[in-house]
Amino acid sequence: MLLNIHNAFINNSWQDLDVEYTSQAFDWGQNNNWYNDISLEGNYWSDWSGIGVYELDSYSGETSNSDPYPLNSSPL
């Protein structure tokens, strides 16, 4: 199995993805960042409720990733 390790996914627009999971992203890796600690910006998620952290799905719960700074509008 190929794992993604040490990647940064920031200021992306994840819109209307047809996925079989509960979130629009699935993190199979380790130490991946879905937000920027300095700018306090994450990504745009079209299915985000607008309140709180955006939780990402992970492989068997082995990774615990979230986007604590989801964007209110698409950066694109």
Secondary structure, 3 states (H helix, E strand, C coil): CCCCECCECCCCEECCCCCCCCCCCEECCECCECCECCCCECCEECCCCCCCCEECEEHHHCCCCEECCCECCCCC
